[in-house]
């Protein structure tokens, strides 16, 4: 070997030494996301802007649009704040089907429709919100037509039409991180601008959360910018949260599964259209069970119903699959009277024409639309925090229950609930005084917002997110569940919560956003695991290998989650067909 060759690379001994050194450094966390913070944003240079309103609407999707419009029309001074662009962020631009119940056109009466949804949902739906969406859907359609919503596959222009006509102030590209309270009632929100070094404070008499649901930033489905922010902010100030054990079963194509547009682009390119009654039992974990038993990929698309090649798996009502009715009398399957007075085809739920091999996990971390979020205490989208309302995927209304029962109901439900919540928030704001925000509290909130920027060293949010994904997204953790695996995953998530989340660093405004989103995903992951452990049965989109049957004797109940006075996460049952107990 020549001298030049000897100098061109390390010797075998040196290579082994470097390898051992690298392994040691990784064990210390050096190569595991930990590093010095080379901040390009100066936390000490931030300014603060404060805005007042009667009703603050957080979120720029379909629910936020109607909350702002109807709140304004009810006489309130409204402000909208959105992480992205109005009508162009979250899941709203992807949604193309709008359910409209027209009594003159449908074969089912309204009562029959609600009962059929309850049957498919195995009792998990709240019939009050099922009925509410159907009753008001046509009125929302007529307003959207007038604004030009159905004329384009892009929504910003039609959304801006009623907002500009009413002169409603709009704050875009603002990341809201905290909800604020004055005593026991809501007092506003705080966050930061993505395009400037500025903390933003909103003082409001009432707040409507229209922040959508969330996932764990999976690949292959357009849910990556939704991270349960509103849910976790509300949980942190005492709001109750529900529906975290349910799972959304959207898939991606097996070819290039991480390429969202490859798999779902034909949905983005479509103009929205109307959908009539089409009650289904889809987007549960049937495909996940097939993959667990047979391996990936599985067939997706119309006519490729699961369960043909393997025994067992999730239960479907007899009307939706020939595998027998659930145990117990008809009322046990969701045919009862409900609370007081008041996705797509096939296993994949893919875009039109989607057939063939598919991979699961594309919406990992998200529940069925409208089945997770803040617990409503009545039919007006009101939470247990006075003055705090929620609508759309931010409200755990269980409008369709824990399974996807009606094509187009998600978009319609967001419009209807946004309108209801906006009016209710305006009514509430009319009767209360302007809240007081203490300077000491605001200073503490600002410190929490900017802490990742001030941290000299810490964990990168992208690495912590990837670690979270590795823990939560496997099929045998999130979808096909059993106690031993859920408990093991929970131990890892608790470590991220207690050790990694408080040490997240951010170098700029983008990483500051990621740091807060990562913290929210960690809390949501803990919620999903704890609720999945608690529900010792299988129902709709929740499947336990160790408890594979529907258990109506013990589990005709939703699971609600709240933070106790010591800051610990607590869970409770709320029986189906009831409103939550008020304390």
Number of C-alpha atoms within 10 A of each C-alpha: 5 6 7 8 9 10 9 8 10 13 11 9 9 11 12 12 13 13 12 12 12 14 14 13 13 14 11 11 14 15 13 15 19 21 15 15 20 14 19 11 17 13 19 10 8 15 12 12 12 10 12 17 21 28 34 33 34 29 32 31 31 31 34 34 27 31 38 36 21 21 30 22 15 16 14 24 19 28 24 24 25 23 24 19 18 29 23 17 21 26 21 20 21 23 21 22 22 24 25 22 25 18 13 8 9 12 11 15 13 17 10 11 20 24 21 19 30 27 26 30 29 28 30 29 30 30 31 21 26 24 21 18 25 22 16 20 23 19 12 18 20 11 13 18 12 12 16 14 22 19 14 14 17 19 22 18 15 20 23 17 14 19 19 11 9 14 11 17 15 19 20 18 17 23 25 27 21 22 23 25 24 14 10 11 17 23 26 29 22 22 24 27 18 19 11 13 18 17 22 21 24 24 25 28 31 31 32 33 32 33 30 33 28 29 22 30 25 20 17 26 23 23 25 17 18 22 28 28 27 29 30 25 19 24 20 17 18 19 23 27 27 29 29 28 29 29 29 27 28 27 28 29 27 19 14 13 20 17 16 17 16 14 22 21 14 14 19 17 15 15 16 22 14 15 17 17 20 13 17 21 27 29 28 29 28 25 31 29 23 22 19 14 13 12 10 16 18 22 24 26 21 18 11 17 17 22 17 9 9 11 8 14 22 24 22 22 18 13 14 14 14 9 13 12 16 18 13 12 10 13 13 17 22 25 20 16 16 21 18 13 8 14 27 22 22 22 28 34 23 24 18 13 10 21 18 16 17 25 24 26 25 28 26 27 29 29 29 31 31 30 34 31 35 33 30 24 19 18 20 20 29 23 23 21 17 17 26 28 30 37 36 33 31 30 34 30 33 29 29 31 32 32 33 31 27 21 24 24 29 27 24 29 31 30 29 29 30 33 27 25 33 38 26 23 32 29 18 18 23 15 9 12 10 16 20 15 17 10 9 9 12 14 11 10 21 21 13 13 22 22 19 30 25 17 20 16 18 20 26 26 27 15 15 22 21 16 16 21 20 11 18 26 19 14 17 17 19 27 32 22 22 20 18 12 15 20 16 13 20 21 12 15 23 16 12 21 20 10 12 20 24 16 20 29 31 29 20 20 21 11 19 24 23 21 27 23 23 29 23 23 25 27 22 24 26 21 24 25 24 21 23 27 20 15 21 22 20 22 28 28 26 26 32 21 19 14 16 19 19 22 18 17 10 11 18 21 18 27 24 24 23 21 17 12 8 6 10 8 15 14 18 15 16 18 16 21 21 15 17 18 8 6 4
